[in-house]
Amino acid sequence: MSPRRPIVLFDLFGVIACHQRPGAMDDMAALSSAPTDAFTTAYWALRQPYDAGRWTAPQYWTAVLDSLSVTAGPDTLEKLRLADIDSWSRVDDHMVVYVQSLRERAEVALLSNIPSDHADAFLTAQPWVRRLDHCAFSGRIKAAKPDPAAFRHCVVALHAAPGDFLFVDDRDENVRAAQATGMNGHLFTGREELAAALDTWLPTP
């Protein structure tokens, strides 16, 4: 059954934008003078408060370096911040075009786990994002997927019902979390497969 008010809610990285640039961890580890394996572990272990807007960029990077027993000044922290932003800056141009084309058939929104300073940079580099019906960035809404609060934010912000949404993400845990809030969910594996699923889910023009 088609929803009464179709809203396609997209994840960003791994769906519209690319995953982190290959080699980025090596480059940031070199900036921090730490082994790549140890740096990578610290980077991800401490990421959630930064994604969810509870830590600023300096707080996050200081915590990462402290966990590695590395002392660094503000210049190093800023270099790490900028390198990190750059590592997440690539998009899939075909998906960008496809997502924008869907606005002829549905409302289109974005729900991404991304720190607020990353979101600012992404919006500057990708102005098409501002034309979507809603953009929810975890660092701004203070809730990161799979926290149910992230999905509830989108429902409230769009004045919609959970069943109006089809949430698209490349991580199964996030899709299941969306479904637990009453949204429809789709595990993203590719654009053609997504297009076929949306042709079934969206109302007939």
C-alpha positions as CSV (number, residue, x, y, z in Angstrom):
1,M,0.0,0.0,0.0
2,S,1.3,3.4,-0.9
3,P,1.6,6.0,1.9
4,R,-0.8,8.9,2.0
5,R,2.0,11.4,2.1
6,P,5.2,9.8,0.7
7,I,8.5,11.1,2.3
8,V,11.8,9.4,1.3
9,L,14.2,9.9,4.2
10,F,17.8,9.3,3.1
11,D,21.0,8.5,5.0
12,L,23.9,10.4,3.6
13,F,27.2,8.5,3.7
14,G,27.1,5.2,1.9
15,V,24.0,6.2,0.0
16,I,24.3,9.7,-1.5
17,A,27.8,10.5,-0.3
18,C,30.7,8.2,-0.4
19,H,32.3,6.5,2.6
20,Q,35.5,7.9,4.0
21,R,38.2,8.5,1.5
22,P,40.7,5.6,1.3
23,G,44.0,6.4,3.0
24,A,42.4,9.1,5.2
25,M,43.2,7.2,8.4
26,D,46.8,6.9,7.5
27,D,47.0,10.6,6.8
28,M,45.4,11.6,10.0
29,A,47.4,9.1,12.0
30,A,50.6,10.7,10.5
31,L,49.4,14.1,11.6
32,S,48.9,12.8,15.2
33,S,52.2,10.9,15.2
34,A,50.4,7.7,16.1
35,P,50.2,4.2,14.5
36,T,47.3,3.9,12.1
37,D,45.7,1.0,13.9
38,A,45.7,2.7,17.3
39,F,44.5,6.0,15.7
40,T,41.6,4.2,13.9
41,T,40.5,2.5,17.1
42,A,40.5,5.8,19.0
43,Y,38.8,7.7,16.2
44,W,35.8,5.4,16.1
45,A,35.6,4.6,19.8
46,L,35.2,8.3,20.7
47,R,33.1,9.4,17.7
48,Q,29.5,9.1,19.1
49,P,29.6,12.1,21.4
50,Y,31.0,14.2,18.5
51,D,28.4,12.9,16.0
52,A,25.6,13.6,18.5
53,G,26.6,17.2,19.2
54,R,27.7,16.6,22.8
55,W,31.4,17.4,22.0
56,T,32.9,20.2,19.9
57,A,35.6,19.4,17.4
58,P,38.4,20.5,19.7
59,Q,36.9,18.3,22.5
60,Y,36.7,15.3,20.2
61,W,40.2,15.6,18.8
62,T,41.7,16.3,22.3
63,A,40.0,13.2,23.6
64,V,41.4,11.1,20.6
65,L,44.9,12.4,21.1
66,D,44.7,12.0,24.9
67,S,43.7,8.3,24.4
68,L,46.8,7.9,22.3
69,S,49.0,9.7,24.9
70,V,49.8,12.4,22.3
71,T,50.1,16.0,23.2
72,A,49.3,18.5,20.4
73,G,48.6,22.2,20.0
74,P,45.6,23.9,18.4
75,D,47.3,23.9,15.0
76,T,47.4,20.1,15.0
77,L,43.8,19.8,16.2
78,E,42.7,22.1,13.4
79,K,44.7,20.1,10.8
80,L,43.0,16.9,12.0
81,R,39.6,18.5,11.9
82,L,40.0,19.8,8.3
83,A,41.6,16.5,7.1
84,D,38.6,14.6,8.7
85,I,36.1,16.9,6.9
86,D,37.9,16.5,3.6
87,S,37.9,12.7,4.0
88,W,34.0,12.7,4.0
89,S,33.5,15.2,1.2
90,R,32.9,13.0,-1.8
91,V,29.4,12.4,-3.3
92,D,28.0,9.9,-5.8
93,D,26.9,12.3,-8.6
94,H,24.5,9.8,-10.0
95,M,22.7,9.5,-6.7
96,V,22.6,13.2,-6.2
97,V,20.8,13.6,-9.5
98,Y,18.5,10.7,-8.7
99,V,17.6,12.0,-5.2
100,Q,16.7,15.5,-6.6
101,S,14.6,13.9,-9.3
102,L,12.5,12.1,-6.7
103,R,11.1,15.5,-5.5
104,E,8.7,15.3,-8.4
105,R,7.1,12.3,-6.8
106,A,7.6,12.7,-3.0
107,E,9.0,14.8,-0.3
108,V,12.7,14.1,0.1
109,A,14.6,14.6,3.4
110,L,18.0,13.7,4.9
111,L,19.0,12.2,8.2
112,S,22.8,11.9,8.7
113,N,25.1,11.1,11.5
114,I,27.5,14.0,11.0
115,P,29.1,16.5,13.4
116,S,27.8,20.1,13.1
117,D,31.1,21.5,11.7
118,H,31.1,18.7,9.0
119,A,27.5,19.6,8.2
120,D,28.4,23.2,7.7
121,A,31.2,22.3,5.3
122,F,29.0,19.8,3.4
123,L,26.2,22.4,3.0
124,T,28.7,24.9,1.6
125,A,30.2,22.4,-0.9
126,Q,26.8,20.8,-1.8
127,P,24.2,23.6,-2.0
128,W,21.6,21.2,-3.5
129,V,21.1,19.8,0.0
130,R,19.4,23.0,1.1
131,R,16.7,22.5,-1.5
132,L,15.5,19.2,0.1
133,D,12.4,19.3,2.3
134,H,14.3,18.8,5.5
135,C,17.9,18.1,6.6
136,A,18.6,16.6,10.0
137,F,22.2,16.4,11.0
138,S,23.0,14.5,14.2
139,G,25.4,17.2,15.5
140,R,22.6,19.8,15.2
141,I,19.6,17.8,16.4
142,K,21.7,16.2,19.3
143,A,20.7,12.7,18.4
144,A,22.6,10.1,16.2
145,K,21.1,7.0,14.6
146,P,20.1,4.4,15.7
147,D,18.8,6.5,18.6
148,P,15.0,6.7,18.1
149,A,15.1,10.4,18.9
150,A,16.8,11.0,15.6
151,F,13.9,9.5,13.7
152,R,11.3,11.2,15.9
153,H,12.9,14.5,15.1
154,C,12.2,14.0,11.4
155,V,8.5,13.0,12.1
156,V,8.0,16.1,14.2
157,A,9.9,18.5,11.9
158,L,7.9,17.4,8.9
159,H,4.6,17.3,10.7
160,A,4.1,13.8,9.4
161,A,3.2,10.3,10.6
162,P,5.9,7.6,10.9
163,G,4.1,5.5,8.3
164,D,4.6,8.3,5.7
165,F,8.3,7.7,5.6
166,L,10.5,5.3,3.8
167,F,14.0,5.5,5.4
168,V,16.9,4.5,3.2
169,D,20.2,3.5,4.8
170,D,23.1,1.2,4.1
171,R,23.3,0.0,7.7
172,D,20.9,-2.7,8.8
173,E,20.9,-1.5,12.4
174,N,19.7,1.9,11.4
175,V,17.0,0.6,9.1
176,R,15.7,-1.7,11.9
177,A,15.7,1.3,14.3
178,A,13.6,3.3,11.9
179,Q,11.2,0.5,11.5
180,A,10.9,0.2,15.3
181,T,9.6,3.8,15.3
182,G,6.9,3.0,12.7
183,M,8.7,4.1,9.6
184,N,9.1,1.9,6.5
185,G,12.7,0.9,5.9
186,H,14.9,0.0,3.0
187,L,18.5,-1.4,3.2
188,F,20.4,0.4,0.4
189,T,22.6,-1.8,-1.8
190,G,22.6,0.2,-5.0
191,R,20.7,2.8,-7.0
192,E,19.0,0.5,-9.5
193,E,17.7,-1.7,-6.7
194,L,16.5,1.4,-4.8
195,A,14.7,2.8,-7.8
196,A,12.8,-0.5,-8.3
197,A,11.8,-0.5,-4.6
198,L,10.6,3.1,-4.8
199,D,8.6,2.5,-7.9
200,T,6.7,-0.1,-5.9
201,W,6.4,2.0,-2.7
202,L,5.5,5.4,-4.2
203,P,2.0,6.3,-5.4
204,T,1.4,5.9,-9.1
205,P,1.8,9.3,-10.9
